Amino acid sequence: MKKICYKFLKYKDQMEFRFTIGSVDNAVLKFWEPNAPIFEERLESLEYTFESGYRTSVSCEPVLEKNIVNVLDAVIPYVNGTIWLGQINGIKRRVNTSKFTTEDMVYLQKAGDCTKEEFIRDLYEKMKDNPKIRWKESYKKALGLPEQVGVE
């Protein structure tokens, strides 16, 4: 990010960086996004980009585990744009579990728990008043929110 920020410094007013962070748990991130950076590296990159004067945003889509508020608490100070929250869509249709180990099934369960109405409603109640938070269609539909809620 240091190289990218430096290279595009004269264009920073025309750019926004969006970082995908669906969990603070590096094992969860590694399972769903093999070879992607760990949480700490993503957060460090977000912080550096923010402090370099760029517009920043975060996508927690999909939310990969119930501790997503830990992600939000960590990233909010470094986001001057928006934070998008959304669930994993079509998990049973998209994921072939025939070769999953017992450990793999734990990650599937964690992501699946984030699609349950109780979790979604609790997350909404915790974050609904934060002006940075935006709700993807998957969560708006589950909450019965009007389409214009959480739209810039």
C-alpha positions as CSV (number, residue, x, y, z in Angstrom):
1,M,0.0,0.0,0.0
2,K,2.9,2.3,0.6
3,K,4.1,2.0,-3.0
4,I,0.5,2.4,-4.3
5,C,-0.2,5.4,-2.1
6,Y,3.0,7.1,-3.1
7,K,2.6,6.3,-6.8
8,F,-0.9,7.8,-7.0
9,L,-0.4,10.7,-4.5
10,K,-1.3,13.4,-7.0
11,Y,-4.6,11.6,-7.7
12,K,-5.6,10.9,-4.1
13,D,-8.6,13.3,-4.3
14,Q,-10.0,11.2,-7.1
15,M,-9.5,7.8,-5.5
16,E,-11.0,5.7,-2.8
17,F,-9.6,2.4,-1.5
18,R,-12.0,-0.3,-0.3
19,F,-10.6,-3.0,1.9
20,T,-12.5,-6.3,2.2
21,I,-12.4,-7.5,5.9
22,G,-15.0,-10.1,6.8
23,S,-13.4,-11.3,10.1
24,V,-10.7,-10.6,12.6
25,D,-10.0,-14.4,12.8
26,N,-7.1,-15.1,10.5
27,A,-8.0,-18.8,10.2
28,V,-11.5,-17.8,9.0
29,L,-9.9,-15.4,6.5
30,K,-7.5,-18.0,5.3
31,F,-10.2,-20.6,4.8
32,W,-12.5,-18.3,2.7
33,E,-9.7,-16.3,1.0
34,P,-6.6,-18.4,0.6
35,N,-3.4,-16.4,0.0
36,A,-5.1,-13.1,0.9
37,P,-3.6,-10.9,3.6
38,I,-4.2,-11.6,7.3
39,F,-6.4,-9.3,9.3
40,E,-3.5,-7.3,10.8
41,E,-2.0,-6.6,7.4
42,R,-5.4,-5.4,6.1
43,L,-5.9,-3.2,9.0
44,E,-2.4,-1.8,8.8
45,S,-3.0,-1.1,5.1
46,L,-6.3,0.7,5.8
47,E,-4.7,2.8,8.5
48,Y,-1.7,3.8,6.3
49,T,-4.0,4.7,3.4
50,F,-6.3,6.7,5.6
51,E,-3.3,8.6,7.2
52,S,-2.0,9.3,3.7
53,G,-5.1,11.3,3.0
54,Y,-6.9,8.9,0.7
55,R,-10.7,8.2,0.9
56,T,-11.2,4.8,2.5
57,S,-14.0,2.3,2.9
58,V,-14.4,-1.2,4.1
59,S,-16.5,-4.1,2.8
60,C,-17.6,-6.7,5.3
61,E,-19.2,-8.7,2.6
62,P,-19.7,-11.3,3.3
63,V,-19.7,-11.2,7.1
64,L,-17.8,-14.4,7.9
65,E,-18.3,-14.8,11.6
66,K,-20.3,-13.4,14.5
67,N,-17.5,-11.3,15.9
68,I,-17.8,-8.8,13.1
69,V,-18.3,-6.0,15.6
70,N,-14.6,-6.5,16.4
71,V,-13.8,-5.7,12.8
72,L,-16.0,-2.6,12.9
73,D,-14.5,-1.4,16.1
74,A,-11.0,-1.7,14.6
75,V,-11.7,-0.1,11.2
76,I,-14.1,2.7,12.0
77,P,-11.4,5.2,13.1
78,Y,-9.7,4.7,9.6
79,V,-12.8,4.9,7.4
80,N,-13.8,8.3,6.0
81,G,-16.2,6.7,3.6
82,T,-18.5,3.8,4.1
83,I,-18.5,0.3,5.7
84,W,-20.7,-2.2,3.8
85,L,-22.2,-5.2,5.6
86,G,-23.7,-8.1,3.8
87,Q,-24.2,-11.8,4.2
88,I,-22.8,-14.7,2.3
89,N,-25.4,-15.5,-0.4
90,G,-26.4,-18.9,-1.5
91,I,-23.9,-20.7,0.7
92,K,-25.5,-24.1,0.3
93,R,-25.7,-23.7,-3.4
94,R,-22.2,-22.3,-3.9
95,V,-20.1,-24.4,-1.6
96,N,-19.4,-28.0,-2.4
97,T,-19.0,-29.6,1.1
98,S,-18.4,-33.2,-0.1
99,K,-14.7,-33.0,0.6
100,F,-14.9,-30.8,3.7
101,T,-13.2,-31.9,6.9
102,T,-14.8,-31.4,10.3
103,E,-12.7,-28.2,10.7
104,D,-14.0,-26.9,7.3
105,M,-17.5,-27.4,8.5
106,V,-16.9,-25.1,11.4
107,Y,-16.1,-22.2,9.0
108,L,-19.2,-22.9,7.0
109,Q,-21.2,-22.9,10.2
110,K,-19.7,-19.6,11.3
111,A,-20.6,-17.9,8.0
112,G,-24.1,-19.5,8.1
113,D,-24.7,-18.2,11.6
114,C,-24.3,-14.7,10.1
115,T,-27.3,-15.3,7.9
116,K,-29.7,-16.0,10.8
117,E,-32.4,-13.4,11.5
118,E,-31.4,-13.1,15.2
119,F,-27.8,-12.2,14.4
120,I,-28.8,-9.8,11.6
121,R,-31.2,-8.0,13.9
122,D,-28.7,-7.8,16.7
123,L,-26.0,-6.4,14.4
124,Y,-28.5,-3.9,13.0
125,E,-29.4,-2.7,16.4
126,K,-25.8,-2.2,17.4
127,M,-24.8,-0.4,14.2
128,K,-27.9,1.3,12.8
129,D,-27.0,4.8,14.1
130,N,-23.5,4.7,12.7
131,P,-23.5,7.0,9.6
132,K,-20.7,5.1,8.0
133,I,-22.6,1.8,7.9
134,R,-24.3,0.7,4.7
135,W,-26.5,-2.4,4.5
136,K,-26.2,-4.7,1.4
137,E,-29.5,-5.9,-0.1
138,S,-29.1,-9.3,1.6
139,Y,-29.3,-7.7,5.1
140,K,-31.9,-5.1,4.1
141,K,-34.2,-7.9,2.8
142,A,-33.7,-9.9,5.9
143,L,-34.5,-6.9,8.1
144,G,-37.4,-5.7,5.9
145,L,-35.7,-2.3,5.4
146,P,-36.8,0.0,2.7
147,E,-34.5,0.1,-0.3
148,Q,-33.3,3.6,0.4
149,V,-32.0,2.8,3.9
150,G,-28.2,2.9,4.0
151,V,-27.9,4.4,0.5
152,E,-25.6,7.5,-0.1
